[in-house]
Amino acid sequence: MLAKINSSAVVGVDAYPVTVEVDIAAGLPSFSIVGLPDAAVKESKDRVVAAVRNSGFDFPSKRVTVNLAPADIKKEGASFDLAIAVGVLRARKLIDAEPDGFCFIGELALDGAVRPVKGVLPIVLSLKDSGIRKVMVPKANLGEAMVAGDIDVYPVEKLKDVSDFLCGKKEIKPFSGGYEACGREKEEYDVDFSEVKGQQFVKRALEIAAAGGHNVLMVGPPGSGKSMLARRLPTILPDLHFEESLETTKIHSVVGLVSPGQGLIKKRPFRAPHHTVSDIALIGGGTYPRPGDVSLAHNGVLFLDELPEFHRDVLEVLRQPLEDRVVTVSRAKGSVAYPASFMFIGAMNPCPCGNFGHPERECLCGPYKIRKYVSRISGPLMDRIDIHVEVPSLKITELARDFGEAEPSSDIRKRVVMARQRQKERLEGDKIYCNSRMGTRHIRKYCALDKESKDFLIAVIERLRLSARAYDRILKVARTIADLARKEEIEREHVAEAAQYRRMDAYLA
C-alpha cells in the first residue's frame, strides 16, 4: 500500500514542502530512501525501524521504499523521521485514516521518543502558504512553533502517542497564539553601561553609533575596556520589534541555537568570533550552505576583537555584507541569500606590543612595525567604518577613584530611541530606518550644510587627506549627532564632532 505524508525541509532560512511517499510491496525485506537524501536522512531507516518496533508495532518484512518529493532538491537532517514512521504505519493500515492537513516534523530516538530538530520556525511559517494548518512537532520545539500563529501546533513526545492520536485513542491538545503567546516581557541583559568607569568620550561615540546604526572601530592598549564597552552596546540599542525578532529567530532556528521551549528571541544578538575563525564560518557557506556569524548577528552586533589578527581574506569578505546588508553564498549545488544587517564593532591595539600611547608603559615598536601592523586592515574596509575612536588606558588611581553614579544603559537607550524615531519619520518613505543606511541620494537630501559648515568640512577633509567615502561617513554621523540634539539642520558643531571620529584615518592609512 502507498501512503503520502506531509513534511517540510529548510533551504537557507526559508522552508519548502516535502511529501514523504511510503510504499510497502512484496519482495525481499529491504528499506530504501530516495529523493536526494544526505547521510543523516539515509540513517533514518535504522532509527525508524527501531522506533516502530520499540513502540509496540511490527515492522513489515517486505520491500519498503520511501521517496522524498520533490526529488531534485537535497534533503538534510533527521527531521523526516517522524513523517517516515507515520507513513510506514499508515501504509500498513495501523493508522486508520489518512492524516490530511497535518505536517509531521521530528527526529526519532530508538525507543520511539520524538527529539527536537532545527529549523522548526521557518517550517511552520511556510505552512501558511501551503494551506496546511496543523503540525506535529517535538514538545521541545513548541515555543518557536507557536510563534507563527494561525497554525494548530501539536506537541508530541513519543511515536506511540502520535499513532494513538491519529487513531482516535488519545487526545493531544493543540496550541496556537503567535506573538501574543510568546509574552511581551523584555529579556534583561546581564551587563550595563553603569558598570564602566570613565571613558566618557568612548561612551558618547557608542551612543552616536547606536543612534544611527553606525559601525565603530575602537583603538586602545590592552585593558583599556574595549571589549567591556563593546559587550554593553546591545543594552543601549532599541528593543527588537516583532519582524526583527522573527527574522533573528528564524536564522538561529536553522542553526539550532534556539533553546528548548524558547519562543522568539527578544534580545539583540551579540556575536564575537575568535580571530582564528575561517571565512566560511564568518560569512556562511559550506558544501550545503549554512549561515555564518555575520548572519547570526543579524539585527544585532558583530564584534571582532584584535582585528589585525584576523586573516586578511576573512576581513575582506566583510566588505559585501557591510555594504549590502545581505550575504549571497553560491555553490555548485545551489545559491542562497542570508540576511546580514548588523552593527560592526572592531577593536585593536595601536601597535603589536599594545603600549603605543600608554601613559605608563613604553612602546617597543618602531614606526615600521606599527605601520605594518595597522596595514593589515585594508583601506576599503576602513572606509566602511563610520566612527573611529581612541580608547585610552586609565591609570590605577583613576580606576580606584569614585566616579559617582554612572549613567545606566536605560537612560542612554531613551535618547537612542528618540533619535531613531526622528530618523524613522524622516526616512520612512525611502524604506530605510537609520542614518547609516542612507545612500548618496539621501545624503544630498537630508544632510545639506550651510556655507560655513561646508567650508569647515572641506578643510578637514583636505587636512586629513580623507577619501570621498569618508566625506559621506562624516555627513551621516553629523546627521545622527543633530538628531540626538533634536536639531532639524546640521550645524557646524555637529560636523566638528563627527570629524573627530575620523581623526585616526591618517594614522591608520
C-alpha positions in Angstrom: 0.0 0.0 0.0 1.1 3.6 -0.7 0.9 6.3 1.9 1.6 10.1 1.5 2.6 12.2 4.5 3.3 15.9 4.6 6.6 17.2 5.9 9.0 20.1 5.2 12.6 21.0 4.8 14.8 24.1 5.1 16.9 25.8 2.4 18.8 28.8 3.6 16.4 30.4 6.1 13.2 29.5 4.3 11.3 26.2 4.0 9.6 24.3 1.3 7.0 21.4 1.5 8.2 17.8 1.2 5.8 14.9 0.5 7.0 11.7 2.1 5.7 8.8 0.0 6.0 5.3 1.6 5.3 2.2 -0.4 5.3 -1.3 1.0 5.4 -4.1 -1.6 6.0 -7.8 -1.7 9.7 -8.9 -2.1 12.8 -9.5 -0.1 13.0 -7.4 3.1 14.6 -4.0 2.4 14.3 -0.4 3.3 15.5 2.3 0.9 15.1 6.1 0.9 15.3 8.1 -2.4 14.9 11.7 -3.2 18.5 13.1 -2.8 18.9 12.2 0.9 22.1 13.1 2.8 23.8 10.7 5.2 21.5 11.8 8.2 18.4 11.1 6.1 19.7 7.7 4.9 20.3 6.7 8.5 16.6 7.4 9.2 15.8 3.9 8.2 17.7 2.4 11.2 16.1 4.9 13.6 12.6 4.4 12.2 12.8 0.6 12.3 13.9 0.6 15.9 11.4 3.3 16.9 8.5 1.4 15.3 9.4 -1.9 16.9 10.0 -0.3 20.4 6.7 1.5 20.1 4.9 -1.9 20.1 4.4 -2.3 16.3 5.8 -5.0 14.0 8.0 -3.6 11.2 7.0 -5.2 7.8 9.3 -7.9 6.4 8.8 -6.6 2.9 10.3 -4.1 0.5 9.8 -0.6 1.9 10.5 2.3 -0.4 10.4 5.9 0.8 10.5 8.8 -1.6 11.1 12.4 -0.5 9.5 14.6 -3.1 10.5 16.9 -4.8 13.3 14.5 -5.6 15.6 17.1 -7.2 16.4 19.0 -4.0 18.9 17.8 -1.5 17.3 16.7 1.8 19.3 17.1 5.0 18.9 16.3 8.7 16.8 14.0 10.8 13.5 15.9 10.8 11.9 13.4 8.4 12.0 10.5 10.9 8.5 11.1 12.3 6.9 11.5 8.9 8.5 8.4 7.6 7.4 6.4 10.6 3.8 7.6 10.3 3.9 6.8 6.6 5.0 3.2 7.4 2.2 2.8 10.0 -0.3 4.3 7.6 0.9 2.0 4.7 0.4 -1.0 7.0 -3.1 0.3 7.9 -2.1 0.6 11.6 -3.3 4.2 11.3 -6.9 4.1 10.1 -7.3 7.4 8.3 -5.1 9.5 6.0 -3.6 12.3 8.1 -4.6 15.0 5.7 -4.0 18.6 6.7 -1.1 17.5 9.1 2.6 18.1 8.7 5.0 16.0 10.7 8.4 17.2 11.9 10.7 15.4 14.3 13.7 13.1 14.9 13.1 9.7 16.4 15.1 8.1 19.2 15.4 4.3 19.1 12.9 3.9 21.9 10.3 5.9 19.9 10.8 9.2 21.7 10.5 12.4 19.5 13.5 14.6 19.7 13.8 18.3 18.8 15.1 19.4 15.4 16.5 22.5 13.8 14.5 24.9 11.6 11.1 24.4 13.1 10.1 28.1 12.9 10.7 28.7 9.2 9.0 25.4 8.5 5.9 26.3 10.5 5.8 29.8 8.9 6.0 28.2 5.4 2.9 26.0 6.1 0.6 29.0 5.8 1.4 29.3 2.1 0.9 25.6 1.5 -2.6 25.5 3.1 -1.6 23.2 6.0 -3.0 24.4 9.4 -1.9 21.5 11.6 1.6 20.5 12.5 3.1 17.9 14.9 6.4 18.9 16.3 8.6 17.7 19.2 7.5 19.1 22.5 10.8 20.8 23.0 10.2 22.9 19.8 6.7 24.0 20.9 7.8 27.5 21.8 9.2 28.5 18.5 6.5 26.7 16.6 3.8 28.7 18.3 5.3 32.0 17.1 3.8 31.5 13.7 0.1 31.9 14.8 -2.9 30.7 12.8 -1.4 27.2 13.0 -2.5 24.4 15.4 0.7 23.0 16.9 0.5 19.6 18.4 3.5 18.9 20.7 4.4 15.2 20.8 6.9 13.2 22.9 6.5 9.6 21.5 5.7 7.9 18.3 3.1 5.8 20.1 1.3 9.0 21.2 1.1 10.1 17.5 -0.3 6.8 16.4 -2.9 6.8 19.2 -4.0 10.3 18.4 -4.4 9.6 14.7 -6.5 6.5 15.5 -8.7 8.5 17.9 -7.4 6.7 21.0 -5.8 9.7 22.7 -6.3 13.4 22.7 -3.4 15.9 22.2 -4.3 19.5 22.9 -3.2 21.8 20.1 -1.5 25.2 20.8 -1.6 28.4 18.8 -1.1 32.0 19.6 1.5 33.8 17.6 3.4 36.8 19.1 1.0 37.3 22.0 1.6 33.7 23.2 5.3 34.5 23.4 4.8 37.2 26.0 5.7 40.8 25.8 8.1 40.9 28.6 11.6 42.1 27.6 14.6 39.9 28.3 17.1 41.6 30.5 20.8 42.0 29.8 23.4 40.8 32.3 25.6 43.8 31.7 25.1 47.6 31.9 26.9 50.8 30.9 26.8 52.0 34.5 29.5 49.4 35.2 32.0 51.2 33.0 34.2 53.7 34.8 35.3 56.8 33.0 35.7 56.6 29.2 33.0 59.3 28.6 34.3 60.1 25.2 34.0 56.5 24.1 30.6 56.2 25.7 29.5 59.2 23.7 30.8 57.7 20.5 28.9 54.4 21.1 25.8 56.3 21.9 26.0 58.1 18.5 26.8 54.7 16.8 23.7 53.1 18.4 21.5 56.1 17.5 22.5 56.0 13.8 23.4 52.3 13.4 27.0 53.2 12.6 30.0 50.8 12.5 32.7 51.5 15.0 36.4 50.9 15.4 38.0 51.2 18.8 41.7 51.5 19.2 43.5 51.3 22.5 46.0 49.4 24.6 45.1 46.1 26.3 43.0 46.5 29.4 41.5 49.9 28.4 38.0 48.4 28.3 37.3 47.9 24.5 35.7 44.5 24.9 33.8 45.6 28.0 32.3 48.6 26.1 31.5 46.5 23.0 29.6 43.9 25.0 27.4 46.6 26.5 26.5 48.2 23.2 23.3 45.9 22.7 22.0 47.3 26.0 21.5 50.7 24.5 20.1 49.7 21.2 16.3 49.9 20.7 14.3 46.8 21.5 13.7 44.3 18.8 10.2 44.7 17.2 8.2 41.7 16.1 9.5 41.5 12.5 13.2 41.8 13.7 12.6 39.1 16.3 11.1 36.8 13.7 14.0 37.2 11.3 16.5 36.7 14.1 14.8 33.6 15.5 14.5 32.1 12.0 18.2 32.2 11.5 19.0 30.9 14.9 16.4 28.1 14.5 18.1 27.0 11.3 21.4 26.7 13.0 19.9 25.1 16.1 20.6 27.9 18.6 17.1 28.3 19.8 16.9 26.8 23.3 14.3 24.1 24.0 11.0 25.7 25.0 12.2 29.2 23.8 9.9 31.2 21.6 11.0 34.5 20.0 14.5 35.9 20.6 13.9 39.2 22.2 17.5 40.4 22.9 19.6 41.7 20.1 22.3 39.1 19.3 25.9 39.7 20.0 28.5 37.6 18.2 32.2 37.7 18.9 34.1 35.1 16.9 37.7 34.3 17.7 40.4 35.7 15.4 41.2 32.2 14.1 37.7 32.0 12.5 37.6 30.9 8.8 36.0 33.0 6.1 33.3 30.3 5.7 32.5 30.3 9.4 32.2 34.1 9.4 30.3 34.7 6.2 28.5 31.4 5.8 28.8 28.6 3.3 30.0 25.0 3.2 29.1 22.2 0.9 25.5 22.7 1.9 25.4 26.4 2.8 24.8 27.4 6.4 24.5 30.9 8.0 27.8 32.3 9.4 28.4 34.7 12.3 27.5 37.7 10.2 24.0 36.3 9.7 23.7 35.1 13.3 24.5 38.8 14.2 21.5 40.0 12.1 19.7 42.8 13.9 22.4 42.8 16.5 26.2 43.4 16.9 29.2 41.6 15.3 32.3 42.3 17.5 35.8 41.4 16.1 38.4 41.8 18.8 42.1 42.0 17.9 41.1 43.0 14.4 44.5 42.9 12.8 45.0 39.3 14.0 42.2 38.1 11.7 43.3 36.6 8.3 43.3 39.2 5.6 40.9 37.2 3.4 38.5 36.8 6.3 38.3 40.6 6.8 37.9 41.2 3.1 34.7 39.1 2.9 33.1 41.5 5.3 33.0 44.3 2.7 29.9 43.0 0.9 27.7 42.4 4.0 28.8 45.8 5.4 27.6 47.5 2.2 24.7 45.4 1.1 23.3 44.0 4.4 22.9 40.6 2.8 25.2 37.6 2.1 24.8 35.5 -1.1 26.5 32.1 -0.9 26.8 30.4 -4.3 27.9 26.8 -4.6 27.6 24.2 -7.4 24.7 22.6 -5.5 22.8 25.9 -5.2 22.8 29.5 -4.1 21.2 31.0 -1.0 20.9 34.5 0.4 21.2 35.2 4.1 20.3 38.5 5.8 23.2 40.2 7.4 22.1 43.6 8.8 24.3 44.2 11.8 26.3 46.8 13.6 30.0 46.1 13.2 32.3 46.8 16.2 36.1 46.3 15.7 38.7 46.6 18.4 42.5 46.6 18.0 45.7 47.6 19.8 47.6 50.6 18.5 50.7 48.6 17.8 52.0 45.0 18.1 53.0 45.3 21.7 49.9 47.3 22.6 51.7 50.1 24.5 51.8 52.9 22.0 50.2 55.9 23.7 50.1 54.2 27.1 50.7 56.7 29.9 52.9 54.4 31.9 54.4 51.7 29.6 57.0 52.1 27.0 56.2 51.1 23.4 59.0 48.9 21.9 57.6 49.0 18.4 59.2 51.2 15.7 57.3 53.2 13.1 57.7 50.4 10.5 56.3 47.7 12.8 53.4 49.9 13.7 52.5 50.7 10.1 52.9 47.1 9.1 50.6 46.1 11.9 47.8 48.5 11.1 48.1 48.0 7.4 46.6 44.5 7.9 43.2 46.3 7.7 42.6 47.4 4.2 41.6 50.9 3.2 38.3 49.9 1.6 37.3 48.0 4.8 38.3 51.0 6.9 36.2 53.3 4.8 33.1 51.3 5.6 33.5 52.0 9.3 31.8 55.3 10.2 33.4 56.0 13.6 37.0 55.6 14.7 37.5 56.2 18.4 40.6 56.0 20.6 40.1 54.2 24.0 42.8 55.5 26.4 44.1 53.4 29.2 43.0 54.5 32.7 45.6 54.7 35.5 45.1 52.6 38.6 44.4 55.8 40.6 41.6 56.7 38.1 40.1 53.2 38.3 40.1 53.3 42.1 38.5 56.8 42.1 34.8 57.1 42.8 33.2 58.4 39.6 29.8 58.7 41.3 26.7 57.1 39.9 27.4 56.3 36.3 24.6 56.7 33.7 22.7 53.4 33.2 22.0 51.8 29.8 18.3 52.5 30.2 18.8 56.3 30.2 21.1 56.2 27.2 18.7 53.9 25.4 15.9 56.5 25.8 18.0 59.1 23.8 18.9 56.5 21.2 15.2 55.5 20.7 14.3 59.2 20.4 16.9 59.7 17.7 15.9 56.6 15.9 12.3 57.7 15.9 13.3 61.0 14.2 15.2 59.1 11.6 12.3 56.7 11.0 9.9 59.6 10.4 12.3 61.3 8.1 13.3 58.2 6.1 10.1 56.2 6.2 9.3 57.0 2.6 12.7 55.7 1.5 12.2 52.3 3.3 15.2 52.7 5.5 15.2 53.4 9.2 18.6 54.7 10.3 21.1 57.2 9.1 23.8 54.6 8.4 21.7 53.1 5.6 21.5 56.4 3.7 22.8 56.4 0.1 24.2 59.3 -1.9 20.7 60.5 -2.8 19.6 60.6 0.8 22.8 62.3 1.9 22.2 65.1 -0.6 18.6 65.5 0.6 18.9 65.2 4.4 22.5 66.2 5.1 22.6 69.6 3.5 25.1 72.0 5.1 25.3 75.8 5.2 28.3 77.5 3.7 30.2 77.8 7.0 29.8 74.1 7.8 30.6 73.0 4.3 33.8 75.1 4.2 34.8 73.7 7.6 34.2 70.1 6.4 36.2 70.6 3.2 39.1 72.0 5.2 39.0 68.9 7.5 38.9 66.5 4.5 41.9 68.2 2.9 43.9 68.4 6.1 43.4 64.7 7.0 43.5 63.6 3.3 40.3 61.6 3.6 38.6 59.7 0.9 35.3 60.6 -0.8 33.6 57.8 1.1 34.9 59.3 4.4 33.2 62.5 3.4 29.9 60.8 3.2 30.5 59.0 6.5 31.1 62.3 8.3 27.9 63.7 7.0 25.9 60.6 8.2 27.5 60.8 11.7 26.8 64.5 11.8 23.2 63.9 10.9 22.9 61.4 13.8 24.5 63.9 16.2 22.0 66.5 15.1 19.2 64.0 15.7 20.4 63.4 19.3 20.5 67.1 19.8 16.9 67.4 18.4 18.0 69.6 15.6 16.4 69.7 12.2 19.5 71.2 10.5 23.1 70.0 10.7 25.2 72.7 12.4 29.0 73.4 12.4 29.4 71.9 15.9 27.8 68.6 14.7 30.2 68.4 11.8 33.1 69.2 14.1 32.2 66.4 16.5 31.6 64.0 13.6 35.1 64.8 12.2 36.7 63.9 15.5 35.7 60.3 14.8 37.7 60.2 11.6 40.9 61.7 13.0 42.6 58.3 13.2 42.4 57.9 9.4 45.8 59.4 8.9 47.3 57.1 11.5 45.6 54.0 10.1 46.2 54.8 6.4 
